[in-house]
Amino acid sequence: MKSLVWFVFGTACGFVVAHFMNKDPRGHEVLAAVDARITEFTDRMGDAYRQEEARLSGAPAGDEPAA
């Protein structure tokens, strides 16, 4: 229970810090850059997932490679 309290407290502090950073023009630029990198990463992961899903769905049943 104590760990959960610390987790919630840390998350709330992170939101407060991000809010104050976003008010400053330099902080806004930093957060925008981080957001762009996260978006690029998630786009690449989504593309890779869709490619793998298409590759696996095109293979005959039972012909999947062993893990």
C-alpha positions, 0 to 999 in steps of 0.5 A: 500500500505504501508503494502505491501511495508513493507511485501516485504521489510521484505521478502527480508531481510529474504532472505538476512539473510538466504543467509548469514546464509547458508554461515556459517557452523553452520548456514548451519546446522541450516537451514538443520535441519529446512528444514528436519523438514518442509519436515517431516511435509509436508510429514505427511500432504500429507500422512494424506490428501491422507488417508482421500481422499481414505477414503472419495472416498470409501464411498457411495455418500451422506454418508459423515459425517456431519461437 
